[in-house]
Amino acid sequence: SVPESIAKYDDEFDAVCGEIEETDTATVIRTEGLTVTVDKTTLGITITDLKGNEIFKSAAEAFSSNGQGKTANFVRDVATTEHFFGLGNAKGDTFTTTDHRNTEYDLWMHDDNVHAIVPLWYSTSGYGVYVNNSNRGTISFKKDYSLSLDGAEMNFYFFYGPSFKTILTNWSEVAGR
């Protein structure tokens, strides 16, 4: 059978084809290349490839808020072998390393006109994350990784490569070339 369109950003992009399955505990989205499972209780996210290999898994309690609708948080456990790249010229980055493992960055433009923050990071696990939010935020790649944004809304895109070239190509289709 022909899969239905399950997601469409806007008229500029093609619809994503796949199927959605609702169970008592999760919403499962299957596309041509990935399976995304969202736990209905915790909003935890697991993404696997067609062979069932785990690409991305959030912490059990992935999303939280400060209770006042002013800060949104996302947490993900990471393997000790996973490394992170990207973010442009984030404040404090002196270009001594391109690997952001064990670092933390302020996702905010400062008045010094030296930093060009690009809220896109990509992982050696074959995915990239782009934060589409104009609010101040922090990204940490320490023991786990966490994203904290001022404001109640958290809008981000997940790109599967698995190559960095594919991730950057797909990101530029969304963010502009």
Order of alpha helices (4+ residues) and beta strands (2+ residues): beta-beta-beta-beta-beta-beta-beta-beta-beta-beta-beta-beta-beta-beta-beta-alpha
